[in-house]
Amino acid sequence: MRLIAFDFDGTLSDSEMTVLLGEQEGVAARMADITERAMNDEISYAESLRERASLLEGLSEEKAEEAYGQVRLRPGAADVLRRLNEAGHHTAILTGGFERGVERALAHEDVSVDTIVANRLPVEGGRLTGEVEGPLIEGTKDHALEGLAEELDVPMSRTVAVGDGANDLPMLEVAGLSVGFLPKDAVRPACDAVVASMFRLGKVFEGASILQPEE
């Protein structure tokens, strides 16, 4: 068994969760700008996440759920996850994004992962508070990956990380195999392999004997 950890926004999903939420509140362009600055390592991820959450203060829970329901896995992602699950690996999503969006996207494709480590947007009185809570605000993905590997008794040499942005760098740097999915320039040097599609990711996994070639 291996531990295969994925980033979500920009990797497993081509949706940007905070932008979808921002569209409900009319702040999508501001959300996208903050996200881009964080992914290029111009501001800290924690700072960017708090800035984006604050723009959502007052958004109704109903509209937030509508946005979560628009989150989708990118083409081929569900197939890769199913193959990994069938091969007996432990699949995980480590994301600074939001648990509800991840859950809705997986449910839409009728696919599952073993572990989701994600953040949450708290609700009071039926509306978002503008705050954000969860393990991946100040916490980093390397610690999350290492903690999960220890819990599962999987050596770090048998871990795989797949991501695209600056907040993925910590886990890409400690994983046994690091794969960049359309990675930002700052991320590319930390990657053992770089892919631009889920089909190519499957081929990387086949080449590393993580998956058997499809017949």
C-alpha positions in Angstrom: 0.0 0.0 0.0 1.0 3.5 -0.7 -0.4 6.8 0.5 -1.4 9.0 -2.4 -2.2 12.6 -1.4 -3.8 15.1 -3.8 -4.3 18.9 -3.6 -7.9 19.7 -4.7 -8.4 23.1 -6.3 -6.3 23.3 -9.5 -5.3 19.6 -9.3 -8.2 17.1 -8.8 -10.6 19.9 -9.7 -10.5 22.6 -12.3 -13.0 24.6 -10.3 -11.8 27.3 -7.9 -14.0 26.9 -4.9 -13.5 30.4 -3.4 -14.2 32.0 -6.8 -17.5 30.0 -7.1 -18.4 31.2 -3.6 -17.3 34.8 -4.6 -19.6 34.7 -7.6 -22.6 34.3 -5.2 -21.4 37.5 -3.4 -20.2 39.5 -6.4 -16.5 39.4 -5.4 -15.2 36.7 -7.7 -12.6 38.9 -9.4 -11.2 39.9 -6.1 -11.1 36.3 -5.0 -9.3 35.2 -8.1 -6.6 37.9 -7.7 -5.9 36.9 -4.1 -5.8 33.2 -5.0 -3.3 33.9 -7.8 -1.0 35.9 -5.5 -1.0 33.1 -3.0 -0.4 30.3 -5.6 2.6 32.3 -6.9 4.0 32.6 -3.3 3.5 36.4 -3.2 1.5 36.3 0.0 1.1 33.5 2.6 -1.6 31.0 2.0 -3.1 31.7 5.5 -3.3 35.4 4.8 -4.9 34.8 1.4 -7.4 32.4 2.8 -8.5 34.8 5.6 -8.8 37.6 3.1 -11.0 35.6 0.8 -13.2 34.3 3.7 -13.7 37.8 4.9 -15.2 38.8 1.5 -17.9 36.1 2.0 -19.2 37.5 5.3 -23.0 37.5 5.2 -23.4 35.1 2.3 -26.4 32.8 3.0 -25.8 29.2 3.7 -28.2 28.4 0.8 -26.1 30.3 -1.7 -22.9 28.7 -0.3 -24.3 25.3 -0.8 -25.3 26.3 -4.4 -21.6 27.2 -5.0 -20.3 24.0 -3.5 -22.7 22.1 -5.7 -21.0 23.6 -8.8 -17.6 22.1 -7.8 -16.5 19.4 -10.2 -13.6 17.0 -10.6 -11.6 17.6 -13.7 -11.9 15.1 -16.6 -10.3 11.7 -15.7 -9.8 12.5 -12.0 -12.5 10.1 -10.9 -11.1 7.3 -12.9 -7.6 7.8 -11.4 -9.1 7.8 -7.9 -11.1 4.6 -8.6 -8.0 2.8 -10.0 -5.9 3.8 -6.9 -8.6 2.7 -4.6 -9.0 -0.6 -6.4 -5.2 -1.1 -6.2 -5.5 -0.9 -2.4 -3.7 2.4 -1.9 -4.8 4.9 0.7 -6.1 8.0 -1.1 -6.2 11.4 0.5 -7.2 15.0 -0.3 -5.2 17.6 1.5 -6.6 21.0 0.7 -6.8 24.5 2.0 -10.2 24.6 0.3 -13.5 23.6 1.9 -14.7 20.2 2.9 -18.3 20.7 1.6 -17.1 21.5 -1.9 -14.8 18.4 -2.0 -17.6 16.2 -0.7 -20.1 17.5 -3.3 -17.6 17.0 -6.2 -16.8 13.4 -5.1 -20.4 12.6 -4.7 -21.3 13.9 -8.1 -18.9 11.4 -9.7 -19.8 8.6 -7.2 -16.2 8.2 -6.1 -14.6 8.4 -2.7 -11.2 8.9 -1.0 -10.1 7.5 2.3 -9.2 10.8 4.0 -10.1 14.4 3.5 -8.2 17.1 5.3 -9.8 20.4 4.6 -11.0 23.7 6.0 -14.5 25.0 6.8 -16.4 28.2 6.5 -18.4 28.5 9.8 -22.1 29.5 9.6 -24.1 31.5 12.2 -27.8 32.3 11.8 -27.8 30.8 8.3 -25.0 33.0 7.0 -21.2 32.7 6.6 -19.4 34.6 9.4 -16.4 35.7 7.3 -14.1 33.5 9.3 -12.4 30.3 8.3 -11.4 27.3 10.5 -9.6 24.1 10.0 -6.2 22.3 10.0 -4.8 23.8 6.8 -4.8 27.5 7.5 -1.6 27.8 9.5 -0.9 24.1 9.3 1.1 22.9 6.3 0.6 20.0 4.0 3.9 18.4 4.8 2.9 18.0 8.5 -0.5 16.7 7.3 1.1 14.1 5.0 3.7 13.0 7.6 1.0 12.7 10.3 -1.2 10.6 8.1 1.7 8.4 7.0 2.7 7.8 10.6 -0.9 6.9 11.5 -1.1 4.4 8.6 2.4 3.1 9.2 3.5 4.0 5.7 7.1 5.1 5.2 7.5 8.5 3.6 9.4 6.8 0.7 6.0 5.2 -0.2 4.0 8.5 -0.2 3.0 10.4 -3.3 2.0 14.0 -3.5 0.2 15.7 -6.4 -0.3 19.5 -6.4 0.1 22.7 -8.3 0.6 25.7 -6.1 2.9 27.2 -3.5 0.9 25.8 -0.6 1.6 22.3 -2.0 5.4 22.8 -2.0 5.8 21.5 1.6 4.2 18.1 0.8 5.9 17.9 -2.6 9.2 18.4 -1.0 8.8 15.6 1.6 6.9 13.0 -0.5 8.6 9.9 -1.9 7.2 10.8 -5.3 6.2 14.4 -6.2 4.0 15.2 -9.2 3.2 18.7 -10.4 -0.2 19.1 -12.1 0.2 22.1 -14.3 2.4 23.5 -11.6 3.2 27.2 -11.0 6.8 28.2 -11.8 7.8 28.3 -8.1 6.6 24.7 -7.7 8.1 23.0 -10.7 11.6 22.5 -9.3 10.2 20.4 -6.4 8.5 18.0 -8.8 9.8 14.6 -9.9 7.3 14.6 -12.7 5.0 17.2 -14.3 1.7 16.4 -16.0 -1.0 18.4 -17.7 -3.8 15.8 -17.7 -5.2 13.0 -15.5 -4.4 10.6 -18.4 -0.7 11.5 -18.1 -0.9 11.3 -14.3 -2.2 7.7 -14.7 0.8 7.0 -17.0 3.2 8.3 -14.4 1.6 6.1 -11.8 1.9 3.1 -14.2 5.6 3.9 -14.8 6.2 4.0 -11.0 4.4 0.6 -10.6 1.7 2.3 -8.5 -1.0 1.3 -11.0 -1.0 -1.5 -13.5 -1.4 -0.5 -17.2 -4.9 -0.5 -18.4 -5.7 -3.1 -21.0 
